[in-house]
Every structure is written in C-alpha cells, then in structure tokens.
Amino acid sequence: MTPRTDLTGYLVRYPQEAGLGDEDPATVLDRYHTPDYELVNDGVLLDRERLLDHIRPARKRAAGLRVEVEQVLVDGDQVAARYRLIAELRKGGIITTEIYMFGELAADGRLRRAIQATRTIPSE
C-alpha cells in the first residue's frame, strides 16, 4: 500500500503506525515517504530528521489516534486531502486538528513532498 494506491489508507495508517506503533519511526516514515521527503506544515519546513524528532516525543504524549477522512484526490503524481486527526492525550484531553494536504508522489507511489495547512477545532 502506498499513498498512490490508497491515499485514504495512508492517511489513516501512517499516524497510527508512526504515533502509536512499536516499529522504529524511521522504518514507518520510509515505508510511505521518499528519503528526501519534505513536509511544509503551516509554513514550517520539516525534513526527515525534523519529522523523526517530532514523532518520537509524540509517541509518549498520545494514548490514541483516530483519523476521519473527508476528501481525497489522486491525479497522476498529485494528491490532495481534507481530513481530521483526533488525538487522545495520555494526560487527558483530546486535540482535534483539521488538515488540508496537497502533495507530490514519487514514481514508486510514496510521498515526495507535502504542504499542509492545519487548524485546531473544538473536540466533541
């Protein structure tokens, strides 16, 4: 499974595997992204190392994750999605983030680059 073959599956599985899984975060990252993957999240550029630096402490904070996908589009090497990530924190509370993502795929179907705009919305 790659973002090209199942974008919805990627959006649901990747945060689960990266944020809650036991597998090495670098292995999870490489499964879905090219080695030169870059994420621009709300204007902040995150390369592979910065993403891994974000994943490791997130595993300590999250008790649960759920993704609700609203829309996905794959057109050639371009992808777009609108979805919500709902994180249940170990210390209590829930954070719901609405995400608008636009990306570029590599020839092997993994993500090469993504740009995201996010906003925190009230949790239900």
N, CA, C and O of each residue as an XYZ file, in Angstrom:
496
protein
N       0.845     -1.177      0.000
C       0.000      0.000      0.000
C       0.888      1.237      0.000
O       1.809      1.363      0.808
N       0.594      2.141     -0.916
C       1.294      3.425     -0.973
C       0.253      4.534     -1.000
O      -0.927      4.266     -1.227
N       0.667      5.763     -0.774
C      -0.282      6.863     -0.911
C      -0.938      6.902     -2.302
O      -2.088      7.326     -2.422
N      -0.226      6.468     -3.350
C      -0.821      6.465     -4.691
C      -1.948      5.441     -4.798
O      -3.001      5.740     -5.361
N      -1.737      4.238     -4.267
C      -2.724      3.174     -4.422
C      -3.874      3.274     -3.431
O      -4.968      2.782     -3.710
N      -3.650      3.903     -2.276
C      -4.695      4.009     -1.253
C      -4.408      5.219     -0.365
O      -3.879      5.079      0.738
N      -4.756      6.394     -0.851
C      -4.474      7.615     -0.098
C      -5.230      7.632      1.230
O      -4.678      8.042      2.252
N      -6.469      7.196      1.221
C      -7.237      7.150      2.467
C      -6.571      6.209      3.464
O      -6.429      6.547      4.639
N      -6.165      5.038      3.005
C      -5.484      4.083      3.875
C      -4.211      4.665      4.464
O      -3.926      4.482      5.648
N      -3.443      5.371      3.634
C      -2.222      6.032      4.120
C      -2.557      7.043      5.216
O      -1.910      7.058      6.263
N      -3.554      7.879      4.983
C      -3.904      8.923      5.952
C      -4.332      8.335      7.288
O      -4.102      8.939      8.336
N      -4.950      7.166      7.260
C      -5.395      6.503      8.490
C      -4.253      5.722      9.133
O      -4.056      5.807     10.345
N      -3.500      4.964      8.341
C      -2.476      4.064      8.891
C      -1.209      4.780      9.338
O      -0.670      4.476     10.402
N      -0.730      5.725      8.539
C       0.554      6.347      8.868
C       0.568      6.975     10.269
O       1.497      6.701     11.028
N      -0.413      7.801     10.647
C      -0.372      8.363     12.003
C      -0.453      7.293     13.094
O       0.183      7.419     14.140
N      -1.233      6.244     12.846
C      -1.326      5.143     13.814
C       0.028      4.458     13.988
O       0.498      4.259     15.108
N       0.642      4.101     12.864
C       1.918      3.391     12.907
C       3.033      4.274     13.461
O       3.856      3.817     14.255
N       3.059      5.534     13.043
C       4.111      6.443     13.494
C       3.898      6.880     14.940
O       4.848      6.926     15.721
N       2.656      7.200     15.296
C       2.383      7.776     16.609
C       2.149      6.792     17.726
O       2.372      7.113     18.894
N       1.697      5.582     17.384
C       1.353      4.626     18.436
C       2.059      3.279     18.301
O       2.024      2.466     19.224
N       2.691      3.042     17.173
C       3.272      1.729     16.912
C       4.555      1.459     17.668
O       5.154      2.355     18.262
N       4.961      0.194     17.628
C       6.201     -0.246     18.267
C       7.369     -0.265     17.282
O       8.530     -0.341     17.683
N       7.048     -0.194     15.999
C       8.085     -0.240     14.967
C       8.913      1.045     14.994
O       8.409      2.108     15.355
N      10.180      0.939     14.613
C      11.057      2.102     14.564
C      10.423      3.202     13.710
O      10.017      2.936     12.578
N      10.328      4.438     14.231
C       9.704      5.520     13.468
C      10.346      5.742     12.099
O       9.643      6.097     11.153
N      11.654      5.544     11.965
C      12.327      5.721     10.673
C      11.829      4.702      9.654
O      11.676      5.031      8.478
N      11.578      3.481     10.088
C      11.060      2.442      9.199
C       9.658      2.810      8.728
O       9.332      2.650      7.551
N       8.836      3.299      9.637
C       7.476      3.710      9.284
C       7.530      4.879      8.297
O       6.834      4.871      7.281
N       8.344      5.867      8.594
C       8.468      7.035      7.720
C       8.889      6.610      6.311
O       8.320      7.075      5.324
N       9.878      5.736      6.223
C      10.396      5.310      4.922
C       9.416      4.445      4.137
O       9.502      4.384      2.910
N       8.499      3.786      4.806
C       7.508      2.960      4.123
C       6.611      3.818      3.213
O       6.218      3.377      2.133
N       6.297      5.017      3.646
C       5.324      5.856      2.952
C       5.921      7.082      2.265
O       5.240      7.747      1.484
N       7.200      7.388      2.554
C       7.812      8.626      2.063
C       9.188      8.345      1.467
O       9.877      7.415      1.887
N       9.577      9.148      0.496
C      10.911      9.014     -0.104
C      11.962      9.529      0.889
O      11.630     10.270      1.814
N      13.236      9.134      0.698
C      14.295      9.590      1.614
C      14.447     11.118      1.656
O      14.867     11.673      2.672
N      14.106     11.793      0.555
C      14.225     13.259      0.509
C      12.895     13.959      0.812
O      12.729     15.135      0.487
N      11.950     13.244      1.429
C      10.623     13.788      1.729
C      10.734     15.080      2.538
O      11.532     15.199      3.467
N       9.901     16.039      2.144
C       9.778     17.292      2.885
C       8.305     17.575      3.123
O       7.470     17.416      2.233
N       8.010     17.994      4.335
C       6.665     18.410      4.712
C       6.733     19.874      5.108
O       7.523     20.257      5.970
N       5.913     20.678      4.484
C       5.758     22.067      4.906
C       4.424     22.123      5.635
O       3.360     22.038      5.022
N       4.500     22.265      6.946
C       3.305     22.266      7.785
C       3.095     23.661      8.362
O       3.879     24.127      9.189
N       2.042     24.312      7.922
C       1.744     25.682      8.363
C       2.944     26.600      8.180
O       3.236     27.441      9.030
N       3.637     26.424      7.049
C       4.764     27.282      6.705
C       6.107     26.844      7.266
O       7.127     27.465      6.968
N       6.130     25.788      8.071
C       7.373     25.308      8.676
C       7.849     24.074      7.906
O       7.116     23.092      7.784
N       9.077     24.127      7.389
C       9.656     23.017      6.640
C      10.201     21.959      7.595
O      11.019     22.248      8.468
N       9.728     20.725      7.407
C      10.201     19.589      8.196
C      10.806     18.571      7.243
O      10.109     17.996      6.407
N      12.117     18.352      7.377
C      12.761     17.303      6.587
C      12.667     16.000      7.387
O      12.034     15.956      8.442
N      13.292     14.960      6.883
C      13.209     13.645      7.508
C      13.620     13.679      8.982
O      12.908     13.138      9.829
N      14.744     14.299      9.298
C      15.227     14.329     10.680
C      14.286     15.103     11.596
O      14.033     14.683     12.725
N      13.773     16.222     11.119
C      12.845     17.007     11.954
C      11.538     16.258     12.168
O      10.929     16.365     13.233
N      11.099     15.494     11.155
C       9.893     14.685     11.331
C      10.119     13.601     12.377
O       9.268     13.377     13.238
N      11.259     12.931     12.305
C      11.564     11.905     13.299
C      11.677     12.513     14.697
O      11.251     11.898     15.674
N      12.241     13.703     14.798
C      12.331     14.395     16.087
C      10.950     14.738     16.634
O      10.779     14.860     17.847
N       9.967     14.894     15.755
C       8.583     15.183     16.157
C       7.854     13.897     16.564
O       7.077     13.898     17.518
N       8.104     12.806     15.842
C       7.386     11.554     16.082
C       7.736     10.953     17.445
O       6.849     10.521     18.181
N       8.996     10.926     17.770
C       9.427     10.227     18.998
C       8.737     10.761     20.258
O       8.193      9.959     21.017
N       8.731     12.072     20.520
C       8.028     12.538     21.723
C       6.506     12.430     21.604
O       5.815     12.288     22.613
N       5.981     12.498     20.375
C       4.529     12.367     20.191
C       4.050     11.001     20.660
O       2.931     10.870     21.156
N       4.889      9.986     20.505
C       4.529      8.642     20.973
C       4.337      8.610     22.483
O       3.553      7.808     22.990
N       5.039      9.467     23.200
C       4.918      9.498     24.658
C       3.674     10.255     25.105
O       3.160     10.011     26.197
N       3.186     11.169     24.277
C       2.044     12.006     24.657
C       0.703     11.406     24.262
O      -0.292     11.623     24.953
N       0.656     10.646     23.152
C      -0.628     10.170     22.617
C      -1.015      8.826     23.226
O      -0.197      7.911     23.324
N      -2.273      8.729     23.632
C      -2.825      7.458     24.104
C      -3.645      6.804     23.005
O      -3.831      5.587     23.001
N      -4.132      7.610     22.075
C      -4.943      7.098     20.979
C      -5.004      8.099     19.850
O      -4.864      9.302     20.068
N      -5.213      7.607     18.648
C      -5.333      8.458     17.456
C      -6.451      7.924     16.578
O      -6.647      6.715     16.455
N      -7.168      8.841     15.977
C      -8.204      8.472     15.011
C      -8.166      9.484     13.884
O      -7.959     10.673     14.124
N      -8.363      9.025     12.658
C      -8.388      9.905     11.503
C      -9.739      9.762     10.818
O     -10.202      8.650     10.564
N     -10.363     10.890     10.524
C     -11.621     10.931      9.775
C     -11.347     11.634      8.461
O     -11.119     12.843      8.433
N     -11.369     10.880      7.373
C     -11.055     11.411      6.051
C     -12.332     11.923      5.405
O     -13.315     11.191      5.293
N     -12.316     13.177      4.983
C     -13.463     13.796      4.321
C     -13.360     13.713      2.796
O     -14.329     13.360      2.123
N     -12.186     14.039      2.258
C     -11.993     14.047      0.806
C     -10.576     13.650      0.467
O      -9.637     14.024      1.171
N     -10.410     12.890     -0.611
C      -9.087     12.586     -1.151
C      -9.150     12.662     -2.669
O     -10.191     12.419     -3.280
N      -8.017     13.004     -3.257
C      -7.910     13.075     -4.710
C      -6.495     12.669     -5.092
O      -5.521     13.193     -4.551
N      -6.391     11.742     -6.020
C      -5.107     11.365     -6.602
C      -5.239     11.582     -8.104
O      -6.132     11.028     -8.745
N      -4.339     12.394     -8.661
C      -4.345     12.698    -10.090
C      -2.906     12.666    -10.577
O      -2.160     13.629    -10.400
N      -2.515     11.547    -11.196
C      -1.131     11.410    -11.627
C      -0.214     11.391    -10.422
O      -0.342     10.535     -9.546
N       0.725     12.348    -10.378
C       1.643     12.398     -9.234
C       1.224     13.440     -8.197
O       2.013     13.793     -7.320
N      -0.007     13.931     -8.293
C      -0.512     14.933     -7.357
C      -1.592     14.322     -6.460
O      -2.413     13.525     -6.914
N      -1.578     14.708     -5.174
C      -2.602     14.252     -4.236
C      -3.121     15.448     -3.442
O      -2.434     16.456     -3.274
N      -4.339     15.305     -2.965
C      -4.936     16.317     -2.091
C      -5.872     15.600     -1.131
O      -6.468     14.579     -1.472
N      -5.992     16.143      0.067
C      -6.876     15.537      1.056
C      -7.341     16.580      2.058
O      -6.664     17.570      2.337
N      -8.526     16.310      2.585
C      -9.075     17.086      3.698
C      -9.512     16.072      4.737
O     -10.340     15.204      4.461
N      -8.947     16.184      5.940
C      -9.248     15.197      6.969
C      -9.031     15.784      8.358
O      -8.494     16.881      8.512
N      -9.462     15.025      9.369
C      -9.276     15.417     10.765
C      -8.470     14.339     11.481
O      -8.693     13.144     11.288
N      -7.531     14.784     12.309
C      -6.772     13.880     13.171
C      -7.199     14.176     14.598
O      -7.075     15.304     15.075
N      -7.700     13.157     15.270
C      -8.173     13.309     16.645
C      -7.206     12.543     17.541
O      -7.077     11.324     17.430
N      -6.529     13.266     18.428
C      -5.531     12.659     19.312
C      -6.030     12.693     20.748
O      -6.407     13.743     21.269
N      -6.024     11.530     21.374
C      -6.346     11.413     22.791
C      -5.022     11.420     23.553
O      -4.151     10.589     23.295
N      -4.874     12.342     24.477
C      -3.618     12.516     25.199
C      -3.563     11.658     26.460
O      -4.579     11.445     27.121
N      -2.374     11.171     26.787
C      -2.190     10.338     27.978
C      -2.563     11.090     29.256
O      -3.087     10.494     30.197
N      -2.301     12.374     29.290
C      -2.605     13.179     30.481
C      -4.048     13.676     30.484
O      -4.438     14.474     31.336
N      -4.829     13.201     29.529
C      -6.223     13.601     29.442
C      -6.419     14.661     28.384
O      -5.498     15.410     28.057
N      -7.591     14.717     27.865
C      -7.926     15.687     26.838
C      -7.815     15.108     25.433
O      -7.174     14.085     25.191
N      -8.464     15.805     24.537
C      -8.490     15.416     23.130
C      -8.177     16.649     22.299
O      -8.703     17.733     22.553
N      -7.317     16.475     21.305
C      -6.996     17.552     20.361
C      -7.458     17.106     18.978
O      -7.063     16.046     18.492
N      -8.290     17.920     18.356
C      -8.770     17.634     17.007
C      -8.173     18.663     16.057
O      -8.332     19.869     16.244
N      -7.486     18.169     15.043
C      -6.834     19.027     14.063
C      -7.418     18.764     12.688
O      -7.433     17.627     12.216
N      -7.898     19.816     12.050
C      -8.370     19.722     10.669
C      -7.169     19.989      9.761
O      -6.429     20.950      9.969
N      -6.982     19.138      8.762
C      -5.794     19.203      7.915
C      -6.196     19.263      6.448
O      -7.025     18.483      5.979
N      -5.588     20.209      5.737
C      -5.715     20.324      4.286
C      -4.331     20.042      3.724
O      -3.392     20.796      3.976
N      -4.198     18.955      2.959
C      -2.894     18.496      2.496
C      -2.873     18.411      0.975
O      -3.809     17.921      0.344
N      -1.772     18.906      0.405
C      -1.504     18.800     -1.031
C      -0.120     18.198     -1.170
O       0.813     18.625     -0.489
N       0.027     17.207     -2.048
C       1.312     16.541     -2.123
C       1.710     16.115     -3.519
O       0.931     16.171     -4.471
N       2.962     15.686     -3.595
C       3.554     15.200     -4.834
C       4.097     13.794     -4.579
O       4.797     13.555     -3.595
N       3.763     12.872     -5.477
C       4.190     11.484     -5.340
C       5.441     11.207     -6.157
O       5.675     11.833     -7.190
N       6.242     10.258     -5.680
C       7.380      9.753     -6.442
C       6.874      8.654     -7.378
O       5.728      8.219     -7.271
N       7.724      8.216     -8.282
C       7.348      7.181     -9.249
C       6.910      5.888     -8.562
O       6.080      5.156     -9.102
N       7.464      5.593     -7.364
C       7.101      4.353     -6.663
C       5.833      4.488     -5.823
O       5.450      3.542     -5.135
N       5.174      5.649     -5.868
C       3.909      5.843     -5.171
C       4.013      6.435     -3.783
O       2.998      6.769     -3.173
N       5.240      6.570     -3.272
C       5.408      7.195     -1.960
C       5.356      8.715     -2.099
O       5.551      9.259     -3.186
N       5.093      9.386     -0.985
C       5.067     10.850     -0.983
C       6.483     11.407     -1.045
O       7.376     10.959     -0.325
N       6.671     12.388     -1.915
C       7.960     13.083     -2.046
C       7.909     14.426     -1.328
O       8.901     14.866     -0.748
N       6.756     15.068     -1.370
C       6.606     16.398     -0.775
C       5.139     16.601     -0.424
O       4.247     16.151     -1.144
N       4.901     17.282      0.688
C       3.535     17.624      1.084
C       3.528     19.003      1.708
O       4.470     19.416      2.385
N       2.443     19.694      1.460
C       2.208     21.004      2.066
C       0.876     20.893      2.791
O      -0.120     20.454      2.216
N       0.867     21.296      4.062
C      -0.342     21.201      4.867
C      -0.678     22.533      5.516
O       0.198     23.292      5.931
N      -1.962     22.784      5.588
C      -2.491     23.874      6.405
C      -3.383     23.211      7.444
O      -4.214     22.367      7.111
N      -3.207     23.596      8.698
C      -3.963     22.954      9.771
C      -4.632     23.986     10.659
O      -4.246     25.154     10.704
N      -5.640     23.518     11.355
C      -6.254     24.350     12.391
C      -6.846     23.430     13.440
O      -7.394     22.375     13.123
N      -6.731     23.838     14.675
C      -7.330     23.099     15.764
C      -8.803     23.469     15.833
O      -9.168     24.644     15.782
N      -9.640     22.447     15.949
C     -11.083     22.690     16.031
C     -11.602     22.092     17.347
O     -10.964     21.206     17.915
N     -12.738     22.564     17.824
C     -13.275     22.027     19.086
C     -13.504     20.524     18.987
O     -14.030     20.031     17.990
N     -13.106     19.807     20.022
C     -13.323     18.359     20.075
C     -14.699     18.087     20.608
O     -15.211     18.803     21.468
N     -15.290     17.038     20.081
C     -16.663     16.678     20.507
C     -16.631     15.793     21.719
O     -17.682     15.391     22.217
